[in-house]
Amino acid sequence: MPRALSTLTLSDAKRMLDAAEAKAASLGIPYNIAVVDVGGALIAFARQDGALEGSIDLAIGKAKTARMFNKTTEYLAELAQPGAPLFGIEQSNAGHVVIFGGGLPVIIDDQIVGAVGTSAGSVEQDIAVAEAAAAVMATNPKA
């Protein structure tokens, strides 16, 4: 039986970047924003003028981590605390797991189609910028 696999497109990613950049501007913080496809490969990346260089890899890593585990990086951070069920998970996958909030899967019609990761502000701000990007697909996936 054939399987259909849905994924984010470059057009989707550009719309998500626009929304995330607008949210970042409203916060007054230049951001790094990454969008990956269903396989975890980078589709699009934006580094706003003045965004922290050290946050480039974090944004990409958050997006890839969210897709790898199909969970928000905020939730993974909770599960990775000492005594929690996934303590030490950040050491898996050759250490390429980022468990700071700001990475989240993107879902269309109850199916994960990719993920977004953001980095530059506080964890709460990173989450808000990522949520703004993902909301584009939740509200208008076919635009």
BAFI-186007 format. One record per atom (N, C-alpha, C, CB): x, y, z; atom name. Coordinates in pm, 1 decimal. Glycine has a CB too. Example, Ala and Ser with C-alpha at 12.3 -4.5 7.8 and 13.67 -1.06 7.14 Angstrom:
// BAFI-186007
R	1319.0	-569.0	780.0	N
R	1230.0	-450.0	780.0	CA
R	1320.0	-330.0	780.0	C
R	1130.8	-447.3	904.6	CB
R	1285.0	-225.0	708.0	N
R	1367.0	-106.0	714.0	CA
R	1290.0	3.0	787.0	C
R	1408.4	-59.8	572.5	CB
***
This chain:
// BAFI-186007
R	85.6	-117.6	0.0	N
R	0.0	0.0	0.0	CA
R	90.0	123.6	0.0	C
R	-97.3	-0.1	123.4	CB
R	70.1	216.2	-93.6	N
R	154.0	337.0	-98.7	CA
R	125.6	428.0	20.4	C
R	130.5	413.7	-230.5	CB
R	228.4	499.2	60.0	N
R	215.4	594.8	169.9	CA
R	234.9	735.4	115.2	C
R	318.0	564.8	283.5	CB
R	160.5	826.1	169.3	N
R	176.8	967.0	132.4	CA
R	249.6	1036.4	246.7	C
R	38.0	1036.0	102.8	CB
R	352.5	1110.2	213.0	N
R	429.1	1182.4	313.5	CA
R	415.9	1330.9	284.9	C
R	578.7	1138.0	314.2	CB
R	365.0	1404.9	380.6	N
R	350.3	1548.7	365.8	CA
R	467.7	1616.6	434.1	C
R	215.4	1598.0	424.7	CB
R	511.9	1726.2	375.3	N
R	622.6	1800.2	432.8	CA
R	605.2	1949.1	405.5	C
R	756.7	1750.0	376.7	CB
R	673.2	2028.7	483.4	N
R	675.1	2172.7	456.7	CA
R	748.6	2198.0	325.9	C
R	742.3	2250.7	573.7	CB
R	708.1	2302.4	257.6	N
R	774.0	2343.6	133.9	CA
R	853.6	2471.2	160.3	C
R	670.1	2365.5	19.6	CB
R	933.0	2510.0	63.6	N
R	1006.9	2635.6	75.5	CA
R	909.7	2752.8	89.3	C
R	1099.4	2656.4	-46.8	CB
R	800.1	2748.5	15.5	N
R	699.8	2854.2	26.4	CA
R	643.1	2861.9	168.3	C
R	586.6	2830.6	-74.6	CB
R	612.8	2745.4	226.3	N
R	564.9	2741.1	364.7	CA
R	668.9	2802.7	458.1	C
R	533.5	2595.3	407.5	CB
R	793.1	2759.7	441.2	N
R	901.1	2806.1	528.1	CA
R	918.0	2957.3	520.5	C
R	1032.1	2737.3	491.0	CB
R	907.0	3013.0	401.9	N
R	920.7	3158.6	386.3	CA
R	809.3	3231.2	460.8	C
R	918.8	3198.0	236.8	CB
R	687.3	3178.6	453.1	N
R	576.0	3239.1	526.8	CA
R	600.4	3230.1	677.0	C
R	442.8	3170.6	490.1	CB
R	653.9	3117.2	720.9	N
R	683.4	3099.2	863.0	CA
R	792.4	3195.5	908.3	C
R	725.7	2954.5	891.3	CB
R	896.3	3211.6	826.5	N
R	1003.3	3306.3	860.3	CA
R	948.4	3447.1	872.3	C
R	1114.9	3302.3	755.1	CB
R	860.6	3486.0	779.3	N
R	801.4	3620.6	784.2	CA
R	728.5	3643.3	916.5	C
R	704.0	3641.3	666.0	CB
R	649.2	3544.7	957.5	N
R	572.6	3557.7	1082.4	CA
R	665.7	3562.9	1203.2	C
R	473.5	3440.6	1097.3	CB
R	767.8	3480.2	1202.0	N
R	863.1	3478.5	1313.7	CA
R	941.1	3608.7	1319.6	C
R	959.8	3359.6	1300.9	CB
R	981.0	3659.8	1204.3	N
R	1054.7	3786.3	1202.1	CA
R	968.0	3900.8	1253.9	C
R	1103.8	3817.3	1059.8	CB
R	840.5	3899.1	1219.8	N
R	749.4	4003.3	1269.5	CA
R	736.5	3995.5	1421.8	C
R	610.1	3989.6	1203.5	CB
R	725.5	3874.3	1474.4	N
R	716.4	3857.8	1620.1	CA
R	845.5	3904.6	1686.5	C
R	687.6	3709.9	1657.1	CB
R	959.4	3867.9	1628.2	N
R	1088.0	3910.5	1683.3	CA
R	1098.8	4062.7	1684.3	C
R	1203.9	3849.6	1602.7	CB
R	1053.0	4125.5	1577.2	N
R	1056.4	4272.0	1569.3	CA
R	969.3	4333.5	1678.2	C
R	1009.6	4320.2	1430.5	CB
R	854.7	4270.5	1705.9	N
R	766.9	4323.4	1810.4	CA
R	832.1	4312.3	1948.2	C
R	632.6	4249.2	1809.8	CB
R	922.4	4217.1	1963.2	N
R	995.5	4200.6	2089.4	CA
R	1118.8	4290.8	2095.1	C
R	1037.1	4054.3	2107.7	CB
R	1158.5	4342.0	1977.9	N
R	1276.1	4427.7	1971.4	CA
R	1407.3	4350.8	1979.4	C
R	1270.8	4528.3	2081.5	CB
R	1403.8	4223.9	1938.6	N
R	1522.7	4138.4	1945.8	CA
R	1549.0	4077.9	1807.9	C
R	1504.7	4025.9	2053.1	CB
R	1670.9	4093.5	1755.4	N
R	1703.0	4026.2	1628.9	CA
R	1720.5	3876.1	1652.0	C
R	1831.5	4086.5	1565.8	CB
R	1658.5	3795.3	1567.5	N
R	1649.9	3650.6	1587.8	CA
R	1716.4	3569.1	1478.4	C
R	1507.2	3610.1	1598.2	CB
R	1750.4	3445.7	1517.5	N
R	1787.1	3338.6	1425.1	CA
R	1668.8	3243.2	1422.5	C
R	1921.8	3265.1	1468.2	CB
R	1623.8	3207.3	1301.0	N
R	1503.7	3126.2	1285.1	CA
R	1532.8	3018.0	1181.4	C
R	1380.8	3213.9	1242.7	CB
R	1504.1	2892.7	1217.3	N
R	1528.1	2779.8	1127.1	CA
R	1399.7	2701.1	1106.2	C
R	1638.7	2687.8	1182.6	CB
R	1379.8	2654.9	983.6	N
R	1266.3	2569.4	949.9	CA
R	1321.5	2443.9	882.3	C
R	1162.9	2644.3	856.6	CB
R	1278.4	2326.8	933.4	N
R	1319.9	2199.7	874.1	CA
R	1199.2	2125.7	820.3	C
R	1394.4	2112.9	976.6	CB
R	1225.7	2035.4	724.7	N
R	1117.3	1957.1	666.1	CA
R	1087.2	1834.2	750.6	C
R	1152.7	1915.3	523.2	CB
R	999.4	1748.8	701.4	N
R	955.7	1632.1	777.0	CA
R	1072.2	1537.6	806.7	C
R	846.4	1557.9	700.5	CB
R	1175.6	1539.5	724.3	N
R	1292.6	1455.6	746.9	CA
R	1397.7	1520.9	834.6	C
R	1353.6	1418.5	616.4	CB
R	1373.8	1645.2	875.2	N
R	1468.1	1716.5	960.7	CA
R	1575.0	1794.0	886.2	C
R	1533.3	1621.0	1051.3	CB
R	1563.4	1801.3	753.9	N
R	1660.7	1876.3	674.2	CA
R	1622.1	2024.5	670.8	C
R	1669.5	1818.9	530.0	CB
R	1721.4	2109.8	678.5	N
R	1697.7	2254.1	677.0	CA
R	1636.0	2297.3	545.1	C
R	1828.3	2330.3	701.6	CB
R	1524.1	2368.7	553.4	N
R	1459.0	2425.4	434.9	CA
R	1497.6	2572.2	420.4	C
R	1304.4	2410.3	443.9	CB
R	1486.6	2644.2	532.6	N
R	1511.0	2788.3	527.6	CA
R	1563.7	2834.9	662.9	C
R	1381.3	2865.7	489.2	CB
R	1644.1	2941.0	655.8	N
R	1702.8	2997.4	776.4	CA
R	1711.0	3147.9	757.3	C
R	1843.7	2935.7	806.5	CB
R	1683.0	3221.1	865.3	N
R	1698.9	3366.7	862.0	CA
R	1778.1	3409.6	984.1	C
R	1560.6	3439.0	857.3	CB
R	1874.9	3494.0	959.8	N
R	1947.4	3558.1	1069.7	CA
R	1924.1	3707.2	1053.9	C
R	2102.6	3522.2	1068.9	CB
R	1841.1	3761.4	1140.2	N
R	1812.1	3903.5	1133.3	CA
R	1938.5	3982.7	1165.9	C
R	1697.1	3941.0	1229.7	CB
R	1947.0	4102.3	1111.4	N
R	2063.0	4187.8	1135.8	CA
R	2085.8	4203.3	1285.1	C
R	2044.3	4325.8	1069.8	CB
R	2207.3	4172.0	1329.6	N
R	2242.5	4186.7	1469.2	CA
R	2211.4	4066.5	1556.3	C
R	2174.0	4303.3	1523.3	CB
R	2152.6	3960.9	1500.0	N
R	2122.1	3842.0	1580.1	CA
R	2252.0	3776.7	1627.7	C
R	2037.1	3740.6	1498.3	CB
R	2246.8	3721.2	1745.1	N
R	2364.5	3659.2	1805.4	CA
R	2419.0	3545.6	1719.2	C
R	2330.8	3607.3	1944.5	CB
R	2548.1	3549.6	1692.9	N
R	2611.0	3444.7	1613.1	CA
R	2601.1	3309.0	1682.8	C
R	2757.7	3479.4	1585.9	CB
R	2614.9	3309.1	1814.8	N
R	2608.2	3185.0	1890.3	CA
R	2472.5	3118.2	1887.4	C
R	2646.3	3210.4	2030.4	CB
R	2371.1	3191.2	1846.7	N
R	2235.5	3135.9	1841.9	CA
R	2202.6	3070.0	1708.4	C
R	2135.1	3244.8	1869.9	CB
R	2290.8	3081.8	1610.5	N
R	2264.7	3019.8	1479.6	CA
R	2247.8	2869.5	1495.7	C
R	2379.6	3050.5	1379.7	CB
R	2349.3	2804.3	1551.3	N
R	2342.9	2659.1	1568.5	CA
R	2230.9	2617.6	1663.0	C
R	2475.7	2606.8	1620.4	CB
R	2202.8	2701.2	1763.4	N
R	2094.9	2667.5	1855.9	CA
R	1959.9	2665.6	1785.2	C
R	2091.8	2766.4	1972.0	CB
R	1932.7	2763.7	1700.3	N
R	1804.4	2767.3	1628.4	CA
R	1789.2	2644.5	1539.2	C
R	1792.9	2896.0	1543.7	CB
R	1894.3	2613.6	1464.3	N
R	1889.0	2496.2	1376.1	CA
R	1875.1	2369.6	1459.8	C
R	2015.9	2488.2	1286.4	CB
R	1951.8	2360.5	1567.0	N
R	1945.2	2242.8	1653.3	CA
R	1809.9	2224.0	1718.1	C
R	2049.6	2251.8	1759.4	CB
R	1746.6	2332.7	1757.7	N
R	1612.7	2322.9	1817.9	CA
R	1512.8	2269.2	1716.5	C
R	1566.0	2460.4	1870.7	CB
R	1518.8	2319.0	1592.6	N
R	1427.1	2270.5	1488.9	CA
R	1449.5	2121.9	1463.4	C
R	1445.5	2350.4	1358.0	CB
R	1573.7	2081.7	1448.1	N
R	1604.0	1940.8	1420.8	CA
R	1564.3	1851.6	1538.1	C
R	1753.3	1923.4	1390.2	CB
R	1588.9	1898.3	1659.3	N
R	1552.7	1820.6	1778.7	CA
R	1401.8	1802.7	1787.7	C
R	1605.4	1889.1	1906.2	CB
R	1327.3	1911.0	1765.2	N
R	1180.7	1902.7	1770.8	CA
R	1129.1	1800.9	1670.4	C
R	1117.2	2040.6	1743.8	CB
R	1190.9	1796.7	1552.1	N
R	1147.3	1700.4	1450.6	CA
R	1193.5	1559.0	1483.7	C
R	1199.5	1741.0	1313.2	CB
R	1315.0	1546.3	1534.0	N
R	1369.9	1414.3	1566.9	CA
R	1284.9	1340.4	1669.9	C
R	1512.1	1428.5	1618.8	CB
R	1236.4	1416.4	1768.4	N
R	1161.8	1355.8	1877.7	CA
R	1012.1	1387.0	1873.9	C
R	1218.9	1401.6	2008.3	CB
R	969.1	1467.8	1776.9	N
R	827.3	1503.6	1762.3	CA
R	769.4	1563.1	1890.0	C
R	746.4	1381.2	1722.0	CB
R	850.8	1643.2	1956.8	N
R	810.0	1710.0	2079.9	CA
R	871.2	1849.4	2082.5	C
R	852.7	1628.1	2205.5	CB
R	811.9	1937.8	2158.4	N
R	874.0	2069.2	2174.3	CA
R	1003.1	2052.9	2253.2	C
R	777.5	2169.3	2245.3	CB
R	1098.4	2138.0	2225.9	N
R	1223.4	2132.0	2302.0	CA
R	1199.8	2175.1	2446.9	C
R	1331.2	2221.4	2236.2	CB
R	1098.3	2255.0	2469.3	N
R	1062.5	2292.9	2606.3	CA
R	1019.9	2168.4	2685.3	C
R	948.4	2399.2	2606.0	CB
R	937.6	2085.0	2625.2	N
R	891.8	1962.5	2690.9	CA
R	1008.5	1865.2	2711.7	C
R	780.3	1895.2	2607.6	CB
R	1094.7	1853.1	2610.5	N
R	1212.2	1766.6	2625.4	CA
R	1300.9	1813.9	2740.2	C
R	1292.9	1762.7	2494.7	CB
R	1311.5	1945.8	2757.5	N
R	1392.0	1999.3	2867.5	CA
R	1336.2	1953.0	3002.2	C
R	1396.2	2153.6	2861.5	CB
R	1204.4	1950.9	3014.6	N
R	1142.0	1902.7	3138.6	CA
R	1173.7	1754.9	3160.6	C
R	988.9	1924.3	3134.6	CB
R	1165.7	1677.4	3053.3	N
R	1188.3	1533.6	3062.6	CA
R	1335.3	1497.8	3084.0	C
R	1137.7	1466.2	2937.9	CB
R	1424.6	1594.4	3061.4	N
R	1568.4	1569.3	3069.8	CA
R	1630.4	1610.9	3202.3	C
R	1638.0	1640.7	2958.9	CB
R	1549.3	1655.6	3295.7	N
R	1601.5	1697.1	3426.1	CA
R	1645.4	1575.4	3506.8	C
R	1495.4	1777.6	3504.2	CB
R	1739.1	1592.3	3599.9	N
R	1781.1	1479.8	3684.0	CA
R	1660.2	1412.4	3749.8	C
R	1880.3	1527.6	3792.0	CB
R	1656.8	1281.4	3739.7	N
R	1546.0	1204.3	3794.9	CA
R	1429.0	1187.4	3700.4	C
R	1498.4	1268.4	3918.9	CB
R	1426.6	1263.1	3590.8	N
R	1317.9	1253.1	3492.5	CA
R	1348.9	1139.9	3393.7	C
R	1298.4	1389.0	3416.6	CB
R	1246.4	1093.4	3320.9	N
R	1263.0	975.3	3236.7	CA
R	1367.5	987.4	3124.7	C
R	1132.9	942.0	3176.3	CB
R	1392.5	1107.8	3075.3	N
R	1486.8	1122.9	2963.9	CA
R	1615.1	1194.9	3004.7	C
R	1420.8	1198.3	2850.3	CB
R	1649.9	1185.4	3132.3	N
R	1772.6	1249.0	3179.6	CA
R	1890.5	1202.5	3093.8	C
R	1797.5	1216.4	3329.8	CB
R	1964.7	1298.4	3040.4	N
R	2081.0	1268.7	2956.9	CA
R	2053.7	1263.8	2808.1	C
R	2138.5	1140.3	2998.0	CB
R	1928.2	1285.4	2767.1	N
R	1894.0	1275.3	2624.5	CA
R	1976.4	1370.8	2537.8	C
R	1745.7	1303.7	2604.5	CB
R	2019.2	1483.0	2595.8	N
R	2095.6	1580.2	2517.0	CA
R	2231.5	1525.2	2472.9	C
R	2115.7	1708.0	2597.6	CB
R	2272.9	1413.2	2531.1	N
R	2398.1	1348.4	2491.1	CA
R	2378.3	1253.1	2373.8	C
R	2457.9	1272.9	2608.8	CB
R	2253.9	1223.4	2339.9	N
R	2226.9	1131.0	2230.0	CA
R	2249.3	1199.8	2095.8	C
R	2083.0	1076.7	2238.9	CB
R	2245.3	1122.7	1990.8	N
R	2257.5	1175.1	1854.6	CA
R	2384.3	1259.7	1840.2	C
R	2133.2	1258.8	1817.6	CB
R	2493.6	1205.4	1891.1	N
R	2625.3	1270.3	1882.8	CA
R	2623.9	1409.9	1945.2	C
R	2670.4	1279.5	1736.8	CB
R	2537.7	1430.6	2045.0	N
R	2532.0	1559.0	2113.2	CA
R	2461.7	1667.9	2035.8	C
R	2668.0	1603.6	2144.8	CB
R	2386.6	1631.8	1932.5	N
R	2317.3	1731.4	1850.2	CA
R	2174.0	1756.7	1894.8	C
R	2317.3	1687.5	1706.5	CB
R	2144.0	1724.9	2018.8	N
R	2010.1	1746.9	2072.8	CA
R	2012.4	1874.6	2156.2	C
R	1962.3	1624.5	2158.4	CB
R	1923.5	1968.0	2122.9	N
R	1915.2	2095.8	2194.7	CA
R	1784.2	2098.1	2272.5	C
R	1924.4	2218.2	2096.0	CB
R	1795.1	2114.5	2403.5	N
R	1675.3	2104.2	2487.8	CA
R	1643.6	2234.3	2560.4	C
R	1692.6	1992.7	2589.1	CB
R	1665.5	2346.5	2494.1	N
R	1615.3	2474.5	2544.0	CA
R	1485.9	2501.7	2469.8	C
R	1719.8	2591.9	2523.9	CB
R	1388.4	2563.2	2534.6	N
R	1263.6	2596.4	2466.8	CA
R	1286.9	2683.1	2344.4	C
R	1169.6	2666.5	2562.2	CB
R	1203.1	2664.6	2243.4	N
R	1212.5	2742.1	2120.4	CA
R	1211.3	2655.8	1995.6	C
R	1336.8	2825.1	2122.2	CB
R	1199.0	2525.3	2013.2	N
R	1184.7	2434.2	1899.9	CA
R	1051.8	2363.4	1910.4	C
R	1300.7	2332.1	1894.6	CB
R	978.9	2354.9	1800.0	N
R	851.7	2283.3	1806.3	CA
R	814.6	2223.5	1672.6	C
R	741.5	2375.4	1853.2	CB
R	748.8	2106.9	1678.0	N
R	701.6	2045.0	1554.3	CA
R	592.5	2130.3	1490.3	C
R	649.1	1902.7	1581.6	CB
R	583.1	2122.3	1359.4	N
R	476.5	2191.0	1285.8	CA
R	378.5	2083.6	1240.3	C
R	533.2	2274.4	1162.7	CB
R	252.1	2106.0	1271.2	N
R	149.0	2004.2	1247.8	CA
R	40.9	2060.6	1155.8	C
R	86.8	1956.4	1382.1	CB
R	7.3	1982.0	1054.7	N
R	-104.3	2013.6	965.3	CA
R	-192.2	1889.3	958.7	C
R	-54.3	2057.4	821.1	CB
R	-320.7	1905.1	981.6	N
R	-415.4	1793.6	977.7	CA
R	-367.6	1676.1	1061.8	C
R	-437.7	1748.6	834.2	CB
R	-324.3	1705.0	1183.3	N
R	-279.4	1602.9	1279.3	CA
R	-155.3	1526.4	1234.4	C
R	-390.5	1505.2	1304.4	CB
R	-81.9	1580.5	1138.0	N
R	39.4	1516.0	1089.3	CA
R	157.7	1611.6	1102.9	C
R	22.3	1470.8	942.2	CB
R	267.1	1563.4	1158.2	N
R	387.7	1645.3	1167.6	CA
R	449.2	1656.6	1029.3	C
R	489.6	1585.2	1269.1	CB
R	473.6	1780.8	986.4	N
R	524.8	1806.8	851.7	CA
R	661.1	1876.6	852.2	C
R	425.3	1890.9	774.7	CB
R	712.9	1901.9	971.5	N
R	841.2	1970.3	984.5	CA
R	852.5	2027.7	1123.7	C
R	856.8	2081.3	878.1	CB
R	943.3	2125.0	1138.3	N
R	960.9	2187.5	1268.6	CA
R	1026.5	2323.8	1251.0	C
R	1045.3	2097.7	1362.1	CB
R	1018.1	2403.2	1356.7	N
R	1079.4	2535.6	1357.7	CA
R	1162.1	2548.7	1485.5	C
R	971.1	2648.8	1348.4	CB
R	1272.6	2620.9	1475.1	N
R	1355.3	2649.1	1590.9	CA
R	1397.2	2794.6	1589.5	C
R	1478.0	2557.6	1594.2	CB
R	1397.1	2858.2	1705.5	N
R	1434.0	2999.2	1714.7	CA
R	1528.1	3019.0	1832.5	C
R	1308.4	3088.9	1729.2	CB
R	1614.6	3118.9	1819.9	N
R	1705.8	3146.6	1929.9	CA
R	1755.3	3289.7	1923.1	C
R	1823.8	3049.5	1928.0	CB
R	1761.6	3354.0	2039.2	N
R	1819.7	3487.9	2056.2	CA
R	1775.8	3553.5	2185.0	C
R	1782.5	3576.5	1939.7	CB
R	1654.0	3525.6	2230.1	N
R	1602.9	3590.7	2350.0	CA
R	1599.4	3495.9	2467.6	C
R	1464.9	3646.3	2324.9	CB
R	1509.6	3522.8	2560.2	N
R	1487.5	3430.6	2672.2	CA
R	1415.9	3307.1	2618.6	C
R	1404.3	3498.7	2787.3	CB
R	1410.1	3203.6	2698.8	N
R	1338.5	3083.0	2656.7	CA
R	1194.0	3117.3	2622.3	C
R	1343.4	2974.8	2767.1	CB
R	1130.3	3198.7	2704.9	N
R	990.5	3235.8	2679.7	CA
R	975.9	3311.2	2547.7	C
R	936.6	3321.5	2795.1	CB
R	1069.9	3401.1	2519.0	N
R	1065.2	3476.1	2393.5	CA
R	1091.0	3383.2	2274.8	C
R	1168.4	3591.1	2395.1	CB
R	1185.4	3291.8	2288.6	N
R	1213.2	3196.3	2181.5	CA
R	1088.4	3114.1	2150.0	C
R	1330.2	3103.6	2220.5	CB
R	1019.3	3070.8	2252.5	N
R	896.4	2993.4	2233.0	CA
R	791.8	3078.2	2160.6	C
R	840.8	2943.7	2369.0	CB
R	775.3	3203.1	2200.6	N
R	675.9	3291.1	2138.1	CA
R	706.4	3312.2	1989.9	C
R	671.2	3426.5	2210.5	CB
R	832.7	3328.8	1955.0	N
R	870.1	3349.4	1814.1	CA
R	845.0	3221.4	1734.7	C
R	1019.6	3392.4	1801.9	CB
R	880.1	3106.2	1791.7	N
R	854.4	2978.8	1723.3	CA
R	704.4	2955.0	1706.7	C
R	918.1	2862.0	1801.3	CB
R	627.6	2986.3	1808.8	N
R	482.0	2968.7	1800.1	CA
R	421.9	3057.7	1692.2	C
R	416.2	2999.0	1935.1	CB
R	474.5	3178.6	1676.2	N
R	424.8	3268.1	1571.1	CA
R	449.8	3206.6	1433.7	C
R	492.4	3407.4	1580.8	CB
R	564.8	3144.7	1416.5	N
R	596.1	3080.4	1288.2	CA
R	503.1	2962.7	1261.9	C
R	742.3	3033.2	1285.9	CB
R	486.3	2876.7	1361.1	N
R	402.5	2757.6	1344.5	CA
R	255.7	2793.0	1324.9	C
R	417.4	2666.3	1464.8	CB
R	212.0	2902.9	1384.9	N
R	71.3	2943.4	1374.1	CA
R	30.6	2970.8	1230.2	C
R	45.6	3067.2	1458.7	CB
R	123.5	3013.5	1148.3	N
R	94.0	3038.9	1006.6	CA
R	40.0	2912.9	940.7	C
R	220.2	3088.1	932.1	CB
R	101.5	2800.0	972.2	N
R	58.4	2674.7	908.9	CA
R	-70.2	2622.0	970.3	C
R	167.6	2569.2	920.4	CB
R	-92.0	2651.0	1096.6	N
R	-214.3	2603.9	1162.4	CA
R	-335.6	2680.4	1113.1	C
R	-202.2	2617.6	1314.2	CB
R	-316.8	2808.8	1083.3	N
R	-431.6	2891.3	1044.0	CA
R	-454.5	2894.9	893.6	C
R	-412.9	3031.6	1094.5	CB
R	-349.5	2876.6	815.4	N
R	-365.2	2886.5	670.3	CA
R	-262.3	2797.7	599.1	C
R	-350.5	3033.5	624.2	CB
R	-275.3	2664.9	609.7	N
R	-173.2	2575.6	556.7	CA
R	-162.4	2573.7	404.3	C
R	-199.6	2438.6	604.6	CB
R	-263.1	2617.7	334.7	N
R	-261.0	2604.6	189.4	CA
R	-231.8	2734.7	114.8	C
R	-391.6	2550.7	143.4	CB
R	-200.8	2839.8	186.8	N
R	-177.3	2970.6	122.4	CA
R	-52.2	2968.2	35.8	C
R	-164.7	3081.3	228.3	CB
***
